[in-house]
Each structure stands twice: as C-alpha cells, then as structure tokens.
C-alpha cells in the first residue's frame, strides 16, 4: 500500500499513436509554451485511495435448478442481464434456460454489477440437488468485491497576472477518465488517462472517476488562485467562458457559471468566517449533463485537528426538475456519502491481504459526521431535458473540503482521504 502510487505510475501502459494505454486524451494549443509565459504556475500531484462500496446488505443469492435443467437465481444486482450472461457461461447453458430475478435491492452504488455470488449459489445448488441460499459475510464482501479505483493525478497549470488560465496539463493514472476534461477556458491544454496494472480488483463506484478528477482539478485551481492572491470564486468565474454555446468539452459555460453564483449567494461566500478556526471552501464541475457547485464551512478543533463540518450548500442543475423533493434527497444523499471518501474512507492492504475487512475497522459516515446544515439549491431549466442526478452531486464535496481546511489552517492536503486522523496543523491554527 505504501508504494501504491509509485506502482501505478510505473505500470502505466504505453500511450500515444493509438497505444492501448491511452484513453480519453485531449490536446489543444501548446502547453509548454503556455507554461513558459505564465506569471504564476504550479506542478502538483494528487492521490485517491481505494475505497469500499460498503453496502449494508452484502451480496446474496438463492439458486434453484429445475428437473429440466433450467436455472433460476434470485439475487440483488444492478445488472441482471449481465449476471444472466455469467451464469450462461459458467454452466454452458442456452440463455433460455437461465432466469435471474431481482427482488428489492439495498445499497449498491455501482458495487453490485457482477454475479459471483449468484454463480456460487448455483454451483452449490447443483451439487446439493436442492435450492441453496448464499450470503457473503462482511469480510467476504470487503475482501472479494471490487473497489473504487485508487489513482494518482499529476497537474501542471499556469495563469497570467490578470488571473486568466494560460496552460493546463492533467494526467490520471488508473482511477479513470470520467470527468477528466477541463471545463474552464484555457487555450493550451492536454488531458490524458493512463491505464495501469492495478494491484486490487476495481470497478464502478458512484460518480466513477469524476470524483478523483474533480478533486485534483478543483484543488489545483484553488492552489493557483492562492498563488495569484485571488479569491477562489473570482478566479473560477474569470475562467468560465462568457459564451452562450457549449465549449469544446461539452459544458455550457452559462450553466456552469450559474451554479457557482447560486451556491455562493446562498452560502454568503463573501462574509468572513466567524473565527480563525473556521474555513470556507468552494468547488464545482460538470459531468453526465449535470452542473454542480459546492460551498463548505468547517471548523478545525484545536489542538487535535479534528474536522467538524458545519454547513454544506450545493447548487445543482440537471435540466428540467420533475420531482424536486426526490432530487434534493439524491443531492443530500450524495453529500453524506461523499463525506466518507473525502475525509476518512480507505481500503488498507499489505502482502495481498485486506487489513480492514469489517465495519469495526472501516469507517463510513456517521450521524456525527453530517453537517448540521445541508442546503440544496435546485436550478430548474424547463427548456433542457433532465439528466441523471444520482452521481455528479458527489464530485465537488472533497475539493471544497480541502479548500476549507487550507482556509482554516494553512495546511494543504492533496490525498483522499484528506484527514482520517484529523489535520496535523501544529498547536496553533493559522489562516492561509
């Protein structure tokens, strides 16, 4: 685990000229020239850990073989047709002899796509000649299920003295290409996702790699704003195009600007924090047709550096709003779930063994971790078809928290989870 991020870089597959390791690559202008002419520039590395889906209900299945060789499996899955295909392949059956039934299914978040439990139950039922119910233990769930991919992200960026971005380079190793394209206005840019020989089983997780890519990008944007001595919100708005049409990366600049302005207004961004132990942070983005901006107020408790979220305001635009109450619940749920990955969730492993395969060692968000105030601002656009709201509201929380920690302490954190044991900020908390 301690060598994980070096390992991901070292095992990156060859890129360029259509090589297999190069995916979701975009390049425009000349990044090197842009950096040479920048008044302020940064070169930073950000990392994200493997995390668990941590469903309250582990994988389970009931399998029954009929006398005519037909197989029926009841299982909680997000992809019943894919599980059916796995069963067909495992038992060399014609598709018409396999049926998968999905009862009401608990939490999954992208974690219940595969059918291992269904195949196991079917093997046991075939051997026993009777229906078999199989439930994975918590340790099996936390050991043999797949994880949200870990990743390491390198960013180089530069800006002119007036705060305009002039260069942007973004390399993601392993965590994925979702949400990798920069949506700020910068002529010299390149983004690239590098596939690797990852050490642990990995797969889909709510928000996919957009969480990692937004964390790195928005954290770097904040660091560049700090170098320029500019307000982080002002810096972002300055670099969102004023054009009315979607940019080359598919983002509508007017909608992106609107969520930042809505979140800042509801949050009262320009009012100073009440004390030096309180910090503000803001971040946002665009993914899967949805636009999000998140503002966070937190307190760092001295001297142990414990983080207390006090308030989260999130503005959300996914087109026309059909069910506002359901939509607000989706956004609030994403915020609560995002607290874990942002602050303390991580899979620990050594010599091929998972070291924290139980809830006793793997911490998920608790009631005490939730901020007393969560405010969701919906931007209803009746002229735009609705887009999904289950994933993208997750992606802006971690960088907003990282910014707020820096604002309160002067400590810059670049690894998710940000503060599994609090913030090591010394005896005195200082403003950045």
C-alpha positions as CSV (number, residue, x, y, z in Angstrom):
1,X,0.0,0.0,0.0
2,X,2.8,2.4,0.8
3,X,4.2,2.0,-2.7
4,X,0.8,2.1,-4.4
5,X,1.1,5.4,-6.3
6,X,4.6,4.8,-7.5
7,X,3.5,1.4,-8.7
8,X,0.6,2.8,-10.7
9,X,2.9,5.2,-12.5
10,X,5.5,2.6,-13.1
11,X,2.9,0.1,-14.6
12,X,1.2,2.6,-16.8
13,X,0.6,1.1,-20.3
14,X,2.3,2.8,-23.3
15,X,0.4,5.8,-24.7
16,X,0.3,7.7,-27.9
17,X,-0.3,6.8,-31.5
18,X,-3.3,4.7,-30.6
19,X,-1.5,2.6,-28.0
20,X,-3.7,0.6,-25.7
21,X,-3.0,2.6,-22.5
22,X,-4.1,5.9,-24.0
23,X,-7.8,6.8,-23.5
24,X,-9.8,9.9,-23.2
25,X,-6.9,12.1,-24.4
26,X,-7.4,15.6,-25.5
27,X,-4.9,18.2,-26.6
28,X,-5.1,21.7,-27.9
29,X,-2.6,24.5,-28.2
30,X,0.9,24.2,-26.7
31,X,1.1,23.6,-23.0
32,X,4.8,24.0,-22.8
33,X,4.7,27.5,-24.4
34,X,1.7,28.4,-22.2
35,X,3.6,27.5,-19.1
36,X,6.7,29.4,-20.2
37,X,4.7,32.6,-20.5
38,X,2.7,32.1,-17.3
39,X,3.1,34.7,-14.5
40,X,2.2,32.0,-11.9
41,X,2.4,28.3,-12.3
42,X,2.1,25.1,-10.2
43,X,3.1,21.5,-10.5
44,X,1.1,19.3,-8.1
45,X,0.3,15.6,-7.5
46,X,-3.0,14.4,-6.0
47,X,-3.9,10.9,-4.9
48,X,-7.1,9.0,-4.1
49,X,-7.3,5.7,-2.2
50,X,-9.1,2.5,-2.9
51,X,-12.5,2.7,-1.1
52,X,-15.3,0.2,-0.4
53,X,-18.9,0.4,-1.6
54,X,-19.7,-0.7,1.9
55,X,-23.3,-1.8,1.3
56,X,-25.3,-2.5,4.4
57,X,-26.5,-5.7,2.7
58,X,-23.6,-7.9,1.4
59,X,-24.1,-9.9,-1.7
60,X,-26.7,-12.7,-1.5
61,X,-28.4,-15.1,-3.9
62,X,-30.8,-18.0,-3.9
63,X,-30.4,-20.6,-6.7
64,X,-32.7,-23.4,-7.8
65,X,-32.3,-26.0,-10.5
66,X,-35.5,-27.4,-12.1
67,X,-35.7,-31.0,-13.3
68,X,-35.5,-29.9,-17.0
69,X,-32.1,-28.3,-16.4
70,X,-33.5,-24.7,-16.0
71,X,-31.7,-22.5,-13.5
72,X,-33.4,-19.7,-11.6
73,X,-31.5,-17.3,-9.4
74,X,-32.8,-14.6,-7.1
75,X,-30.1,-12.0,-6.4
76,X,-29.7,-8.3,-5.6
77,X,-27.9,-6.9,-8.6
78,X,-27.8,-3.7,-10.6
79,X,-27.2,-5.7,-13.9
80,X,-29.5,-8.8,-14.0
81,X,-28.8,-9.3,-17.7
82,X,-25.0,-9.3,-17.2
83,X,-25.5,-11.8,-14.3
84,X,-27.5,-14.0,-16.5
85,X,-24.7,-14.0,-19.1
86,X,-22.3,-15.0,-16.4
87,X,-24.5,-17.9,-15.4
88,X,-24.9,-19.0,-19.0
89,X,-21.1,-19.0,-19.5
90,X,-20.4,-20.7,-16.1
91,X,-22.7,-23.6,-16.8
92,X,-22.7,-23.7,-20.6
93,X,-26.4,-23.3,-20.8
94,X,-28.6,-21.8,-23.5
95,X,-29.8,-18.4,-22.4
96,X,-33.5,-19.5,-22.4
97,X,-32.7,-21.9,-19.6
98,X,-31.5,-19.2,-17.2
99,X,-33.6,-16.7,-15.4
100,X,-32.4,-14.0,-13.0
101,X,-35.0,-12.4,-10.7
102,X,-34.1,-9.2,-8.8
103,X,-36.0,-8.6,-5.6
104,X,-35.9,-5.2,-3.8
105,X,-32.2,-4.5,-3.6
106,X,-30.4,-2.4,-1.0
107,X,-27.4,-0.1,-1.5
108,X,-25.0,-0.8,-4.3
109,X,-23.6,2.4,-5.7
110,X,-22.0,0.6,-8.6
111,X,-20.8,-2.3,-6.5
112,X,-23.3,-5.0,-7.4
113,X,-22.6,-5.3,-11.1
114,X,-21.1,-8.7,-11.1
115,X,-22.6,-12.1,-10.3
116,X,-20.0,-14.0,-8.3
117,X,-22.5,-14.8,-5.5
118,X,-25.1,-16.0,-8.0
119,X,-22.6,-18.4,-9.6
120,X,-21.5,-19.7,-6.2
121,X,-25.1,-20.3,-5.1
122,X,-25.9,-22.1,-8.4
123,X,-22.8,-24.3,-8.1
124,X,-23.8,-25.3,-4.6
125,X,-27.4,-25.9,-5.6
126,X,-26.4,-28.1,-8.4
127,X,-24.1,-30.2,-6.2
128,X,-26.7,-30.4,-3.4
129,X,-29.6,-31.1,-5.7
130,X,-31.6,-28.6,-3.6
131,X,-32.2,-24.8,-3.6
132,X,-29.4,-23.0,-1.9
133,X,-29.3,-19.6,-0.3
134,X,-25.9,-18.0,0.0
135,X,-25.0,-14.8,1.8
136,X,-21.5,-13.3,1.8
137,X,-20.1,-12.5,5.2
138,X,-19.0,-8.9,5.8
139,X,-15.3,-10.0,5.5
140,X,-16.0,-11.7,2.1
141,X,-17.8,-8.6,0.9
142,X,-14.9,-6.3,2.0
143,X,-12.2,-8.7,0.6
144,X,-13.5,-10.2,-2.6
145,X,-15.8,-7.5,-4.0
146,X,-14.2,-4.8,-6.2
147,X,-13.2,-1.4,-5.0
148,X,-13.4,2.2,-6.3
149,X,-10.1,2.5,-8.1
150,X,-7.2,4.3,-6.5
151,X,-5.3,6.8,-8.6
152,X,-2.6,9.3,-8.8
153,X,-3.1,12.6,-10.8
154,X,-0.4,15.0,-11.9
155,X,-1.4,18.5,-12.8
156,X,0.7,21.3,-14.3
157,X,-1.0,24.7,-14.7
158,X,-0.2,28.3,-15.3
159,X,-2.0,31.6,-15.3
160,X,-1.4,35.2,-16.4
161,X,-1.0,38.0,-13.9
162,X,-4.6,39.0,-14.5
163,X,-5.8,35.6,-13.5
164,X,-6.6,34.1,-16.9
165,X,-5.5,30.4,-17.3
166,X,-2.9,30.0,-20.0
167,X,-1.9,26.3,-19.7
168,X,-3.3,23.1,-18.2
169,X,-1.9,19.6,-18.2
170,X,-3.7,16.7,-16.4
171,X,-2.5,13.1,-16.3
172,X,-4.6,10.5,-14.4
173,X,-3.1,7.1,-13.6
174,X,-5.6,4.3,-13.0
175,X,-8.6,6.0,-11.4
176,X,-10.3,6.6,-14.7
177,X,-11.2,9.0,-17.5
178,X,-14.7,10.2,-16.3
179,X,-14.8,13.9,-15.8
180,X,-11.2,14.4,-16.9
181,X,-11.7,17.2,-19.4
182,X,-11.2,20.7,-18.1
183,X,-14.3,22.9,-18.5
184,X,-12.5,26.2,-17.7
185,X,-11.5,28.4,-20.7
186,X,-7.8,27.6,-21.5
187,X,-6.4,27.5,-24.9
188,X,-3.3,25.4,-24.2
189,X,-4.4,22.2,-22.6
190,X,-3.9,18.5,-22.5
191,X,-5.6,15.7,-20.5
192,X,-4.8,12.1,-20.6
193,X,-5.9,8.9,-18.7
194,X,-3.3,6.2,-18.3
195,X,-4.4,2.6,-17.8
196,X,-2.2,0.5,-15.4
197,X,-1.7,-2.9,-14.0
198,X,-3.6,-2.2,-10.8
199,X,-3.0,-4.5,-7.8
200,X,-6.5,-4.8,-6.4
201,X,-9.8,-5.7,-8.1
202,X,-11.6,-2.5,-9.1
203,X,-14.7,-1.3,-10.8
204,X,-17.6,1.1,-10.9
205,X,-18.4,3.4,-7.9
206,X,-20.9,6.2,-7.7
207,X,-19.5,9.1,-9.7
208,X,-16.8,6.9,-11.3
209,X,-13.5,8.7,-11.7
210,X,-15.2,12.1,-11.9
211,X,-14.7,12.3,-8.1
212,X,-10.9,11.9,-8.4
213,X,-10.6,14.2,-11.4
214,X,-12.7,16.9,-9.9
215,X,-10.7,16.7,-6.6
216,X,-7.4,17.1,-8.4
217,X,-8.6,19.8,-10.9
218,X,-10.5,21.9,-8.4
219,X,-7.8,21.6,-5.8
220,X,-5.2,22.8,-8.3
221,X,-7.5,25.7,-9.4
222,X,-7.6,26.7,-5.7
223,X,-3.8,26.5,-5.4
224,X,-3.3,28.6,-8.5
225,X,-5.8,31.2,-7.2
226,X,-3.8,31.3,-3.9
227,X,-0.6,31.9,-5.9
228,X,-2.3,34.8,-7.7
229,X,-3.7,36.2,-4.4
230,X,-7.2,35.9,-5.9
231,X,-10.5,34.9,-4.3
232,X,-11.1,31.2,-5.4
233,X,-14.6,32.0,-6.6
234,X,-13.5,35.1,-8.5
235,X,-10.7,33.1,-10.2
236,X,-13.1,30.4,-11.3
237,X,-15.7,32.9,-12.7
238,X,-12.9,34.7,-14.6
239,X,-12.0,31.5,-16.4
240,X,-15.5,30.4,-17.3
241,X,-16.2,31.5,-20.8
242,X,-18.9,34.1,-21.3
243,X,-20.1,32.4,-24.5
244,X,-23.6,31.1,-24.8
245,X,-22.8,27.8,-26.5
246,X,-21.2,24.7,-25.0
247,X,-17.5,24.6,-25.2
248,X,-15.3,22.0,-26.9
249,X,-15.7,19.7,-23.9
250,X,-19.5,19.8,-24.0
251,X,-20.0,22.1,-21.0
252,X,-22.4,25.0,-21.2
253,X,-20.5,27.9,-19.6
254,X,-23.6,29.8,-18.7
255,X,-24.9,26.9,-16.7
256,X,-21.6,26.3,-15.0
257,X,-21.4,30.0,-14.0
258,X,-24.9,29.9,-12.7
259,X,-24.3,27.0,-10.2
260,X,-21.2,28.8,-8.8
261,X,-23.1,32.0,-8.4
262,X,-26.1,30.3,-6.9
263,X,-24.1,28.4,-4.3
264,X,-22.0,31.5,-3.4
265,X,-25.1,33.6,-3.0
266,X,-26.9,31.0,-0.8
267,X,-23.7,30.4,1.2
268,X,-23.0,34.2,1.6
269,X,-19.5,33.5,0.3
270,X,-18.0,36.9,0.9
271,X,-18.9,37.1,4.6
272,X,-15.8,36.4,6.6
273,X,-15.6,33.2,8.7
274,X,-16.6,33.7,12.4
275,X,-13.2,32.7,13.7
276,X,-9.7,31.7,12.7
277,X,-10.6,28.0,13.2
278,X,-13.4,28.1,10.7
279,X,-12.7,27.8,6.9
280,X,-14.6,28.2,3.7
281,X,-14.2,26.2,0.5
282,X,-15.8,26.1,-2.8
283,X,-15.6,23.8,-5.8
284,X,-17.7,22.7,-8.8
285,X,-17.9,21.0,-12.0
286,X,-19.7,19.3,-14.9
287,X,-20.3,15.6,-15.6
288,X,-23.0,13.5,-17.3
289,X,-25.1,16.5,-18.2
290,X,-25.2,17.9,-14.7
291,X,-23.6,21.1,-13.2
292,X,-22.7,21.3,-9.6
293,X,-21.1,23.8,-7.2
294,X,-20.5,23.1,-3.5
295,X,-19.6,25.5,-0.8
296,X,-18.4,24.2,2.6
297,X,-18.0,25.7,6.1
298,X,-16.0,23.6,8.6
299,X,-14.2,24.1,11.8
300,X,-10.8,22.6,12.8
301,X,-10.9,21.8,16.5
302,X,-7.6,22.6,18.3
303,X,-5.2,21.1,19.2
304,X,-6.1,17.7,17.9
305,X,-7.1,18.9,14.4
306,X,-10.5,17.2,14.4
307,X,-12.7,18.4,11.5
308,X,-16.3,19.4,12.0
309,X,-18.4,20.1,9.0
310,X,-20.7,23.0,9.9
311,X,-22.5,23.7,6.7
312,X,-22.7,22.5,3.1
313,X,-24.5,24.4,0.3
314,X,-24.8,22.7,-3.1
315,X,-26.3,24.2,-6.2
316,X,-27.4,21.7,-8.8
317,X,-28.6,21.9,-12.4
318,X,-29.6,18.8,-14.3
319,X,-32.1,20.4,-16.6
320,X,-35.8,20.3,-16.0
321,X,-36.8,19.3,-12.5
322,X,-39.5,16.6,-12.4
323,X,-39.6,15.7,-8.7
324,X,-37.9,18.4,-6.6
325,X,-38.2,16.5,-3.3
326,X,-36.7,13.4,-4.7
327,X,-34.0,15.4,-6.4
328,X,-33.0,17.2,-3.2
329,X,-32.8,13.8,-1.4
330,X,-30.5,12.5,-4.1
331,X,-28.2,15.5,-3.8
332,X,-28.2,15.4,0.0
333,X,-27.5,11.7,-0.1
334,X,-24.5,12.2,-2.4
335,X,-23.2,14.8,0.0
336,X,-23.4,12.5,3.0
337,X,-21.8,9.6,1.2
338,X,-19.1,11.8,-0.2
339,X,-18.0,12.7,3.4
340,X,-16.5,9.3,3.8
341,X,-14.3,9.2,0.7
342,X,-13.3,12.9,1.3
343,X,-12.3,12.6,4.9
344,X,-11.6,9.0,6.1
345,X,-12.6,6.1,4.0
346,X,-9.7,3.9,2.6
347,X,-9.0,0.3,2.0
348,X,-5.8,-0.8,3.7
349,X,-3.8,-3.8,2.4
350,X,-0.5,-5.5,2.7
351,X,1.0,-8.6,1.2
352,X,-2.2,-9.4,-0.7
353,X,-4.4,-9.1,2.4
354,X,-7.1,-6.6,3.2
355,X,-6.4,-5.2,6.6
356,X,-9.7,-3.6,7.4
357,X,-12.4,-6.0,6.2
358,X,-15.1,-5.1,8.9
359,X,-17.1,-2.1,9.8
360,X,-15.1,-2.1,13.1
361,X,-12.0,-1.1,11.1
362,X,-13.6,0.5,8.0
363,X,-15.3,3.8,9.0
364,X,-18.2,5.1,7.0
365,X,-20.0,8.4,7.6
366,X,-21.9,8.5,10.9
367,X,-24.7,10.9,12.1
368,X,-22.0,12.8,14.0
369,X,-20.1,13.4,10.7
370,X,-23.0,15.0,8.9
371,X,-23.1,18.8,9.0
372,X,-26.0,20.4,10.9
373,X,-27.0,22.3,7.8
374,X,-27.2,20.9,4.3
375,X,-28.8,23.2,1.8
376,X,-29.6,22.2,-1.8
377,X,-30.3,24.9,-4.4
378,X,-32.0,23.5,-7.5
379,X,-31.8,25.4,-10.8
380,X,-34.8,24.3,-12.8
381,X,-34.3,24.6,-16.6
382,X,-37.6,23.7,-18.2
383,X,-36.0,24.1,-21.7
384,X,-33.4,21.3,-21.1
385,X,-34.1,17.6,-21.0
386,X,-33.4,16.2,-17.5
387,X,-30.1,14.4,-16.8
388,X,-29.4,11.9,-14.1
389,X,-28.8,13.2,-10.5
390,X,-27.5,10.1,-8.8
391,X,-23.8,10.6,-9.3
392,X,-22.5,14.0,-10.2
393,X,-23.6,15.8,-6.9
394,X,-20.9,13.7,-5.2
395,X,-17.9,15.1,-7.0
396,X,-17.4,18.7,-5.7
397,X,-17.5,18.0,-2.0
398,X,-13.9,16.7,-1.4
399,X,-12.2,19.6,-3.2
400,X,-14.4,22.1,-1.3
401,X,-13.5,20.4,2.0
402,X,-9.8,20.5,1.1
403,X,-10.0,24.2,0.3
404,X,-11.8,24.9,3.5
405,X,-9.2,23.0,5.6
406,X,-6.5,25.2,3.9
407,X,-8.5,28.3,4.6
408,X,-8.7,27.5,8.3
409,X,-5.2,26.1,8.9
410,X,-2.8,26.9,6.1
411,X,-2.3,23.2,5.6
412,X,-2.7,22.0,2.0
413,X,-3.9,18.4,1.7
414,X,-3.6,16.6,-1.6
415,X,-4.6,13.0,-0.8
416,X,-8.0,11.5,-0.4
417,X,-9.0,10.7,2.3
418,X,-7.9,14.1,3.5
419,X,-7.9,13.7,7.2
420,X,-8.5,10.2,8.5
421,X,-6.8,11.1,11.8
422,X,-7.5,14.9,11.8
423,X,-5.3,17.7,10.5
424,X,-1.8,17.9,11.7
425,X,-1.7,21.7,11.9
426,X,0.5,22.1,15.0
427,X,-0.5,23.8,18.2
428,X,-1.8,27.0,16.5
429,X,-4.3,27.1,13.7
430,X,-3.4,29.7,11.2
431,X,-5.2,31.3,8.3
432,X,-3.8,30.6,4.8
